[in-house]
């Protein structure tokens, strides 16, 4: 870690370095006395994962980065081998760490082309590789064309074919860029657009990399827009010493002591498990440990002769030192308003379902009810068996009346949690449910109760029951690191059961339930409803179906013969629970029978299951919002993200919908995409994206999100997010549901919301699809952006064109629109729905000196054109300009073997095979680091960097060298983040 700190300090001009980091290890690892207990660190908020790798390059690090330029990533994955292997195997490990920290924390994008990027571009009738900087030398060759001396062919788009490779000179002296090839020995810096920078640091603004397409600036400029670099701290003293490691574990010291004294036999084997880390920021000058993530958890089988612990650990192979149980206190509103619209009973049914079917055995639960004051309905109780579950369900309140003192309920639960957990209270949580405004005379009120709860580290999840609920609930969750939800009270809304289940799914890591179905169904009188639920091969164990009804209902289950069906009916809370034995494969069909009733029946259905094999990852779905609060204006948006993965392997090709429950109790459905357009950064990375816009909002208040995943997916086994697939496997029919929480809107204005204030999204993949030497046209292609951002169909496009010359005239800064007469096909052919790939052919024969207003005597030839594009809608809303591309006709004869290019000698391409690509290494360890920033010690989670395992290139000393003419870049730098 010291080398990483030292390299980070040098690469950031002495502004950042690592002082300490925290490692959160699994509770199932054998405990070490030197380790500390967790104090709020959790895996689900982790930023760095340590887990075994996959694919052809299993140790290659990877950062999942769904946000746009300058936005933090989700996590970095590292492998144990990457972290533990010798420096000889990974000689540039520290550089790889900084490379991925650039992705994870600072939002830097790749400068080396990924699958969706173009590897080459044309300029001044020559071809150049996508790289940064242009000072990096190398050879161009096509390993598939041995009989043609490995010479590359030029494709229909005027660029080299996909099989053509640019092979860098590993002995290059270029110092940049860390975000291009950090494994080159000379690289120690980021690309910089400063015109006074040396050539080997100068940004190549023409390269069609993701960094250029999305950011429109160099990586160093992007860094300087980040808050970490808001103030120059280059004069900060570098503490050139080994960073301090702080190791924490989620364990119960009493249970560890008991197990240690009573355990007679222990055996250990390895099992793959995903873990994660989180990042926190310190605002003081003291060094404080931050949070991190861990590696794959071992399987530990323990045989005990006695058990003195009050809690018997969950029976599964992960039975190392007993982990602390899930300790939760329910804070339930029983004020007078809970009598309206059957709220008290609806709440009771949802909570009873939570206690009976979702909480793990070994969990510890208490119930505090509140109105004007708080009452303990049930003290902290360990769930041992069905008997204790029944006791807890019997304590769920069914009578309401009085005022609303949310603060009193929270204080009551705080005292219960403190009495049970003591010093370990920071690992406990509350779930607060309320339907109204806190009474003005409440004592203590929420504001008075919250500071101590925050100080103790108790996490508080909240659910706002109805639009009348106090908005303070969202703030409570935010300030304590909890999740906030909204439930309208509709009899066909699933939001409450989704919220309760989400508090478990988002936190437990060993064997969490997976939701397949969560739906509200109205069954007409004298009829029935039948639905078949598919179970893919990754799931099927502990399958449960739960039906909540309001009057009367019969349920029929059709399950595979090998699975026994156990049905339990709770008439008090109107719950029917179905549990299937063994591992269910194929499908399960349920029928809701309302044939004996003369009235319609509303039913809320939940189907959950677990991984088919304990310890193996099921395919999961999760959802999140870019914000939980929205101050309304004409262009307000909330971005939605849904992750569909099996472990770290993304699932593509499924249909993902975001379903919002609105303040009017109606629903809004938004289709989400994984196509690399608009807010979706990378196509096929398993992160589906969407946006809810201000003109889709209906009022102030709470908006609840649920995502629905359906269809036949493609599991990319061995895929690094954003990189080439190694192998695709069909998932079979998928069905998943997940809650995404809620957001609140303030300041809604119906007049503004009724207007068209949204332009189409920015095009970020403009490219040449046809460029043939000897013709006078270019055909350009791009993904249609939509009418309102990425939805609908644009009304039209306009294209800008400008020039470059051998005389190196300064580019005309004004925008020159391409006239309709230049188009071979009409713009109308490009007006396709968002997500469709469209193209336009531009005739450039008339783009001569006079067209650009140049003096013919000064300019002899225009050999490079620059194009950019933007869409507009019927209201005249203009999108931002697209990525710019250079276009120049390249003569294939110039690239016959041997190849001669400016600045290099004739090269005879060797007949040896192309050197293998980077054998990268994937590692997952949760490590949080503190970086010196602005004179303060800033806690950050750092992704341990992977150094590419390098093999010696067997090439001739002479190489085809690429560098632009000394005239410099043809376009001025952009001064704002794209």
N, C-alpha and C positions, 0 to 999 in steps of 0.2 A: 504493500500500500504506500510505502514511502516513495517508491519510484513514480507511482501515479501522481502523488501530491507534488513532487518535484517537477514532473512534466507539465502538469496543469498550471503550475505557477509560471513556468517559462512561456507556455503557449498563450496565456492570457496577459502577457506583458506584466507579470508579477502581481496581478490583481486577485487571483484566487488560489487557494491551496487547501488541503485537507488537514483538519486538526484532530478529529475523532469520528468514530462511526459506531453504530450499534447493530448487532446481529441478533435477530430474533430466531431462535432455534425451535423446532417442533416440540410440543409437549411429550411426544412419544419417544424422544431420544432419552437414553439413560442420563440421569441428572448428574451434573458436576457441581461440587460444592462451591466452586468459584463463580458460578453463574448467579445472576440476580433474577428476582421475580419480575414479571412484566408489570409495568405501571401505565397501562393504557395502550401499549403497542399491540397491534392486531395484524393478522396476515391479510385480511381482505383490503386493507388500505395500503398494502405494500407496493413498492415501486420497483424493486429488483427481485427477480425470482431466481432461485437456484434449483435446477432440476436437470436430469439427464437429457441429452439432446436427441435429435432424430434426423433422419435423412442421410444424404451422402456426405454432408459436412456437419456432423452432430455437435461439434464444439464451437460452431460459429455463433457469436453473440447476435442477439436480435433485440431491437427496440420497437414495441408497438406504438405507433405515433399517429393516432386518428385525427389530431387537431391540425390546424393550419400553421403556416409559417410563424415562428416565434412562440407557439403554444406548447406547453409541456406534454410529453408523451405519457402513456399509461404505465408501462413497465419496461424494464430491460431483463432479458433472459440470459443467464450465464450457466455454464455447466460445472459440475465439481471438477472435472478433469482440467478445464481451463484455469480454474483457480489453484489447483494443487500441483499441476504438472511443472516440470522444470522450466527455467528460462530458455534453455536450449530448444525446447519444443515450441514455446511461444515467446520469441525474443522481443516482440514489440507489445507486450501485454499492457504496459502503462499507456501507450498511445491509443490502443483500442478502447481502454477504459474512458479516456477523455473524449474519444470519438462518440461513444454511446452516451456519455454524460451530455454532450452537445445536443444529441437527439432528445434525451429524456428531460433535461432540465431547461435547456435554452431554446428548444424548438428549432434547431438547425436541421436542414434537410440534406439529402444525399447529393453530392456533386459527381459521383460515379453513376453512370446510367443503370437504372433498374429495368425490369421488364417493360414497364409502360413508357420509358424514356427512349428517345432516339439516340443511337450510339454515335451518330456522325452529323455533321452539318457542312454546308457548302459556303465558300467565301472566296471571292476573287478567282473563280474557276478552279479552285482546289477543294479537296475534302479534308476535314479535320475531325479528330475524335472529341467526344464529350469528355471534358476533363477540367481540372483547375489545379495548376495554372497551365498556360501554353508552353511554359519552359520545360515541362516534363517530356522527355524524349522517348521514343519507342519505335517498334516496327509494326507494319500492317501486313497481315497474312491470313489466308484462309486454309485451315488445316484439312479441309475436305477436297482440296484441289492440288494434290501432290503432283499429278501429271502436268499441271500448268505452273509448276514451280511455286505453288502456293499463292499465286497472284490473286487478288480479290476482284470479284466482278461487281459492276455497278448495276443496281436494281432499277426498276421502273421509276422509283422516286428520285433517281439521280444520286443516290447515296450508295455506299457499299451494302452488300447483302448481309443478312443476319448472321451468316456463318463467318463473316470477316471479323477478325479480332485486332484490337490495338493492344500490343504487348509492351508494357512500360519497361524502360531500361532501369533495372534495379539498382544501378550505380549512378542514377541521375543525381544531380546536385540541387535540384529544386527543393525549396523548403516548404512548399504548400502543395496540397492542402490536406489537413487532418480529416476533413469530411470527404475527401476523394480517395486517397490511398494512404492510410496512416501506417501501413506496413512497409512503406518505402523508407529506407534507413535515413535519408536526408530530411524527411518531412518532419517539421516541428512547429508549424504555424498554420493559421487559417488564411484563406484567400482574402485579399484586401483590395478595395476599389480605389484607394488613394492613388492618384496619378503619380505621386512622388515615390510610391513603393517600388522596390526592385522588381525586375521582371519575374523572378521566381516566387514572388508573393502576389503578383497582380492578378486580379479576378478576370476570368474570361466570360464576359457578358453575353457572348454569342452562343455558348454551349447550351444545348437544350436539356439541361439537367433539371431535376425536380426543384432544386434550390433556386434556379433562375426562373423556372416557370411559375412557381408559387410565390417566391419572395421578391423577385426582381432586384436583387441586390446581393452583394457578397456575404459570405458567412460572418466575416468580422463586422460588417455593417449591421447584420441581424443581431449579433451579440450586443452591440452598442445600443440597440433599441430595447434590450431586455432590462428589466428592473434591477437585476443583479449588477449591471454595469452602468447604472444611472450616474454614479460618481466615480471618477478616476481614483483608484486606490493603489496605483502602481508604486507609491512610496511606502506601502505597507511592508513591515519587516516580515520576511519569510522565515517561519520556524522550521528549519531544516532538520526535522527529526521524525521518527516513526509515529504516525497517527495512533491515537489511543483506541483500542477496541473494547467495546462494552457489550457483553453477551447477556441476553435475557431469555427467559423461558417461561411459558405459561404452565406453571405447575403448582400443586398444593403441597406445601412443606409437611403438613401433618400426614397426608396420604403417602408422600414419598417416604417419610420415616417409617410409617406402618408397613408399607410394601417392602422396604429394605429389610425390616426385621422379620418378616414372615415369608419371604420368597425363598423357595428352595431350588428352583430350576429356571433358567432363562436362556432362550435361544434367539438368535437374531439373523434375519435375512433381509435382503433389500427389496423395496417396493417403490414404484414411482408415485410421487405425490406432488401436487403443485402447491407452492407457497409463495408469498409475496411480501413486499415491504412498503413502508409508508415514509413520507418525508415531512419533516417539521422544520420551522424556521425560528431561530432564536433572535431576539431583538436586544439582547444584552451582550456585554463584552466578556461574559463568562463562558466557559466551555461546558456545554450540556449535551448528554447523549441524545441521539435521535434514533428513529426507528428504521428497521430494515427487514429483509425477508430471508428465508432459509432454503435449504436444499431438500432433496427428496427424503422422505421420512422412512426410517427402517421399519420393518415388521418385527415386532418383539412379542414372542409368546411367553407368557409368565404363568407358572404354576405355583399357586399360593397354598400354604397349609392352613392358614387362618386368615380371617378378614376382620380387623377391628375397626375399619373405617365406617363411618355412618353412610357413606355413599359407595356402592359397588360400581366400579368403572364399567362403562358400556362394553358389552361383550363383543369384541371384534379382534382381529389380529394386531391392531395397533394398541397394544396394552402395555406399553413401557411404563415409566413413572406416571402415575395417574395424573391426568391433566385436570385443571380446575374445571368444575362443572359449569354449565351455563346457568348463571344466577341472575334471575330477572324478577322484578317487582312490577305488578300491573297496577296502574293508577287509573281507576275507572270512575267516570262521572255518573252520579246518581242524583243530580239536581232535578228540579221540577220539570225542566224542559225535556228531559229524557223520557217523560211520559207521553210526549206527543209523537204521532206517526209510528207508534210501536218501537221506538228507538231502544228502550231498555231491553226488550226481548231480542231485537236484532243483534244488539251488542252481545247479549248473553249467549246466543247461538254461536256467534263467531268465536268468542273466547272459549266456550266449551269445546268447540272443534279444535282450537289451538292446543288446549290442555290434553285432550284425549288422543289426538292423532299426530301432532307435529313436534311437540317438544320431546327431546330424547329422554330415555330413561337415565336417571342420574342427574337431570336438571333440578335446580332448586328454584321454587316459585313461591312468591307471596302475593297477596291481593289486598290493596288498600282502596276503599271507596271514599268518595268525597262529595259533599254538597256544601253547606255552609262551613262544615268542619270535616275532618278526616277520621275515618274509622278503619281499624285493621280487620278486614273480613276473614283473612287467613294468614297466619304467620308464615315465615319462610319454611317451606316443606320440600323435602327431597322426594322426587318421583321415583319410587321403587318398583311399583307394579300398578295394575289396574285399580287396586283398592285406593292407593294414594291419589290416583288420577280422579277417581270418583269423589274423594273428599274435597279436592280442589274445585271440581265442577259444582259440587253442592254449595260451595262458598261464593259462587258467582252471583252478584246482586240481581234481584228481580223487582225491587221496589225503588221508586224514585220520588224525590221531593226536596224542596229547600233551595238555597242559593248555590252559587258556584265559586268555590275557593280552590283553584287549581294549585296554588302555592301550598295550601294545607296538605293536599294529597301528595305532592312531591316531597314535602318534609316528612310525612308519614312513611313513605317508601324509603327515603334516605335513612331514617332511623332504623328501619327493618334491615336494610342492606348492611349498615354499619354494625349492627348487633350480630349479624350472621358472619360477615366476611372480615370485619376488623381492618387490619392493615391492607388487606387484599381487596378493599372496596373498589379500587380503580378498575378492576376487571369485571365489575357488575354493571347491570343496566336496568333502566326503567322503560316501561311502555305507558305513555300517557294518552288517554282518550277523553275528549271533551267535546260537547256540542254547543257551548255558549260562551258569551263574554264573561270574563271574571268579574265577580261582584265588586263594586267600588269599595265596599267596606271589608273585603277579604283580608284576613290577617292570619298568617303571613300571605302576602300576595306573591305572584310569580317572581317579580323583580327582587323581592326580599329573600326568597328561597333559593334563587338560582346561583348566587355567588359561591356559597359553600359547596353546592353540588358540583360546580365547575372545578373548585379547588380540590375536591376529593377525587376527581377524575371519573365520576359516574357518567356513563353514556345514557342519553335520553332520546328515545324514539317517540314520535308523536303522531297522532292521527286526528285531523280536524273532521269531526262528524257534523256535516251540513255546512252550508255557507255562513251560518250564524256563529260558527266557532271563532274563538279568539285568535287573531293573527299571530299572537305571541307564541303560539305553539310552534310555528315554523322557526322562529328565532331561537327557541329553547333547543330544538334539535340541532340547529346550525352551530350554536355556541358550545354544545357538549359533544360534538362529533357524531351525532345520531342521524337518523333518517326521518324525513317528514312525509306524511301521507294525507290524502283527502278521501272521504267517503260521503257521497251525496245522500245516502239513506234510501235510495231506490231499491225496491225489492228484487230487481234483477241486476243490481250492481255487485260486482265481485271485489270491489276495491278494499273492503275491510279484511276479508280473508286473505287477499293478495298481500296486504300490508303486514299482517301478522306472520305469514309464511316467509315474507321477504326478510324479516328481522332475523330469521334462522338461516335462510339460504345464503345471505350475504356474509354471515359470520363464521359458521362452522365449516371446517375444512376436511374432516376425515370422511364423512359419509352423509353429506347433506341431501335432502330430498330434492327432486327435480319435478317441476310442475308441468304436466302435459296438457291439461285442460283446466280452464277456469272461466266459466261462462254462466250467464243468467239466461234462463229459458222460461218462456211462458208456454205452458202446456194447456191447450184449449180444453174446455169441458167435454166430457164423454170421448176423449181421445187419448192418444199416447204419443211419445216422442222417443225415437231411437237414434243412437249415435255410436259409431265404431271408433275406437281410439287405437292408433297404431303404436306399437312399442318396438323401437329400433334395437339393434343388437347391442347397443352400449348400456341398456337399462333393463329393468324388469324385476328387480328384487324389492320386496316390501311394497308392493303396489296397493294403493288405497284409493277408494272412491268414496267421496263424502257428498251427501245431498242434503241441503237445507231447504225446508219447505215451510209453508205458512198455514195450511189447513189440513189436507190429507194427501198422502202419496204412497204408491207402491212402486217398488223398484225390482227389475229383473236383470240378472247378470248372465251374460254368455261368455264364459272364460274357457281357455284350453282345459281339456280333461285332467291334465297333470296338476292343475292348481286348484286346491280346495278353496271354497268361498265361505268366509265368515261374515255374517251380517249382524250388526248391532243397531238397535233402534232406541233413540233417546226421545221419548215423547214430551218430556218437559221442555226441552229446547228445540224440538222438532228437527232432529238430526238422524240421518240414516248413514251409518258407516259400514263400508265393505272393505275387508282385507283379504287379499289373495296370497296363498302360501307359495313358497318356492320362488323360482325365477320365471316370470311370465314372458313368453315369446310370441311373436306374431301380433295378435290384436285382442282387445276386450271390447265387448258390446254391452251397452246398458240401455234399458228401456224404462222411461218414466211413464208410469201407468196412472192416468187420471180418468179412466173409463167409468169409474163408479161415482164420479162427482158431476154435479150440474153447474159448477163454477170453474172458471179458469184458475190454474195454479201456477204461481211463480216459484221457480226452483233455482237455487244457486248450486252449481256442480263444480267439484274440484277433484281432479285425478292427479295423484302424485306417485312417484316411484323413486328408486335409487339405482345406483350403478349395478349392472348385471353381475359383476364380479367385484367384491370388496377390494378396494385399493387401486382399482383401475378407474380412469377418468370417464364419466359419462359425457355425452354431448349436452352442453348447457347453454342457456341463453340468459343474458342479463341486460339491464337497461339503465340509462342515466341521462340526466339533463345538464345542459351547459350552465344553468343557473336555477336557483329556487325562488328568485325574486325578479320581477320585471316591472320597471317603471315605464308606463306606456308612452310611446310616441309613434310617429308615422311609420317608422321603419324598425320597430321593435321585433326581435326574433328570439326564439329559444331553440337551440340546436338539440337534436335527439340522437343518441348513439345506442345501438344494440350490438352486443358482442355474442356471436354464435361460434363456439369453440368446443373441441374435445381436448382438454388439457391446453396445450399451446398450439394445437393444429387448427387452423381456421376452417370453417364450413361455409362454402359459397353456393350460390344458385338456389337458395331457398327464398320463399316469399315472406317478407317481414313487414308487418303493419304496426304503426303506432296508433293506439286507440286512446283518445283523451276523453275523460268524463268532464263535461263543462259545468260551469256554475248554473246553467239552466237545466241540468240533469240529462241533457241530450249528449250524444257522442259525436266526436270528430275523428275520422280515420285518415291517417297520412301514410302513404306508401314510402318505405325506406329503401335505399339502394346501396349497393357495394360496387359501384362502377367507376370510382375515381373522379366524379364530376361534382362541382360545387363544394359543399361541405364535406363530401367524402374524399379523403385524401388519397387512398390507395385502393385500386380495384382488386377484389378477390382476397382481401386480408382478413375477412371474417367480421369486420366492423361495418355495420350498416348504418347509414346516416340519413337524417331528414331534418326538416325545419318547420316549426309552427310560426306563422307570421302574424303581425298585429291585425291584419285584415281578416284573420280567421278567429280572432278573439271575440267574445260576446259580452263581456262585462268584467268589472272588478271581481276579485275573489280567487278561489282555489281551483286549480286544474289538475286532475289526476291522470297519470300515464300508466298504461299497460301495453306491453308489446306481445304480438302474436306471431309465432314462427310456424310455417307450414310448408309442405312440399318435399320433393326429393332433392337432397343436397349432395354436394360433392366435398368430401373430406380431403383436404390437401395434406397428405401424410408426407412429412419431411419438407414442408414449406417454411421458408423464412418469410415473415410478413413483408410483402412488397418485392419479393424476389422470385426466381423461377421455381415452379412446382417440380417436385421430384417424382411424385406419384399421386394420382387421384383415385379415391375410392368412393363408391356410391354409399350414401348413408341409408338408403331405403327411405320409406316415408317417415317424415319427421313431424312432430308436434311438440311445441314448447310455448310456455307462457311465463312472463316475468313482470313484476311491478317495477316501474321506474320512478316511484315517488310522486311528488307534486311540486308545482310552482304557484306563486301568488302574483296577481296582477293588481297594480295600483294606478289610478289616473286614467282609466279607460275613457275614450271619447268616441262615441258612435259615429259622429260625422267624419272624423279622420279615418276610422276603421272601415267606413263605407267607400273610401277612395282607393284608387289604384296607385299605390305609392312604391311599388316594388318593380325594379327593373329585372331583366333576365340576369342570371348569374354570369360571372366572368368565365370566359373560355380559357382553359389552361392547357389544352392539348392540340393547339393549331399546329399542323405539320404538312409537309409536302407529300402528296401521294403519287404524283406523276411529274417528272421533269426529264425530258428527252433531249439530248444534245442535238442541235440542228433545227429544233422547232422554235416557236416563239410563244410558248405558253407554259404556265405552271398550273397544276391542279392541286388545290389545298383541301384538306379534310379536317374535321373536328367533330366533337360530340355536341349535339344540339343542347343548349343550356336550359330552354324553357321560357316561359313568359313572365311568371313571378318566381324569380330565383330558378330553381330546378324543376318547376312544375308548369305544365301546360306547353304551349307552342309559341315561340317568338313570332312577332309580327314582321320582322325584317332584320337585315344586317347592313353594316357598312364596313368597308375595308380601307385601311390607310396604307399608302405605299410611299417609300422614299428610296434613296439611292446611296451608293458608295462608288468611288472611282479610284483608279490607280494614282491619280494626282492627289489623292487623300484630302479632298475638300472636306471641310467641316460639314457634318450632316445638317440638313435643313431641319430646324427644330419644329417648324410648323407642320400640322397634320395635313396631308394631301390625300383627299379621298379618291379612290379608284372609280372612274366614271363607268356607268352601265355599259357603255360601248366596249369596254375592255373585257366583258364577260362573255364567254362562249355559251354557257347555260344561264338561265334566268335565276335570280335570287329565289323565286318562288319554289324552285326545286329543293331548296335547302330548308324550307319551312316545315320541319318534321317535329314530332313530339320530343320532349326532353329525353335524352339518353340515346337517341338514334344517331348513328354516324352519318354525316352528310358531307358533300364536297361541292366545290365551285372551281371552274376553270377560268383563269385570268390570262388574257392575251397581253403580252408585254412588248409587242413590236412597236407600239406607239410610245413606249416609255423612254423617249430619247431626251437629249439635253434640253431641247426647247420645252418639253413637257414640264420639266422641273425648273424652267426659267434660267437655265445655265447659258453662259456664253460659249458658242460652239468653238471659238478659237482657244478657249481655256481648257475645255474638256474634250478629250479624244474618244473616250469609250466609257460607257456605264456597264460594268460587268457584274455587279451585285445589287440586288433589290432587297428591301426590308419590308415585310408585311406584318400587319396586325389587324385584328377583327373585333367587332363588338356587335351585340344584338340589341334590339330595342322592341318595345311593346306598343300596343295601339295608343296608349296614353302618352307616348313620347319618352317614357323612362328609358334612359340609356345605360347599358351595362358598362362596367369598366373595360378598358382595352385588354385584349387577350395577351398571352405571351407573344413576344415578337420572334420572327424567324427570318433568317437570311436565305436568299435564293439566288443561286448562280448556276449557269449551265456548265457542266463538267464534261469534258471530252474523255470518253473511255479509253481512247488511244493513249492518253497521258498516263494511264495506270497499267499498261502492259509491262511484263517483266523484261528487263529490270526497270524499277520505278525511280524516277527522278522528281524531286519536289524542291521548292525553294529552300536554300540554306543547307542542303545536304548533298552528299555525293551519290553516285549510282550505287545501288545496293543489289547484290545477288542474294535472294532469299534462300536460306539453308533448307535442306531437305529433311531435317530432323522434325519430329513431331512438335506440335505447339506445346509449350510448357503448360503443365496443368494449372488450373485456376487456383484461387486461394483455398486451401484446406482450412476453413474457418472453424472456430470452436464455439459451441453454445454452452453457456453456463448459467445457472440460476442461483444466485445467493442474495439474500436480502441484506443490503448494507446501507446504512444511512451515514452520511458524512457531513461534517461541518466545514464550510468553506469560508475563508476570510473575505469579507465583503464590506467595503466602505468603513473599514476600521472596526467592524463588528464581526463577531464570530457567528456565521450563519449556518444553521443546521441543514444539511442537504443529504438526500439519499443518492448515493452514487452507484452506477452500474459498473461492476467490475469489467474492465475492458478486455476484449479478446484480441489477442494478437494473431494475425493470420500465420498459419504454419507455412513457411515459405520453402519452395523447392527451387533449386538452381536452374535458371533458364539456360537451355543449351542452344544458343544462337550465335551467329557470327558477330564479330566485333563491330562491323559496319551495320548501321541501322537506319531505317527510314525515319528521319527526325522531323517532328512537327513543331512549328512555331509560326506565329503570325509575322508578317512583314514588320519591320521596325517602326512603321508608321503608327502602330498602336491600335487600340480598340476603335471600331467605327461608330459606336453609339455612346452617348453620355450616360453616366450612372444615374439610376433612379434614386430619388432622395427619400422615399417613404416605403414603409413595409407594405407589400402586396397582400 
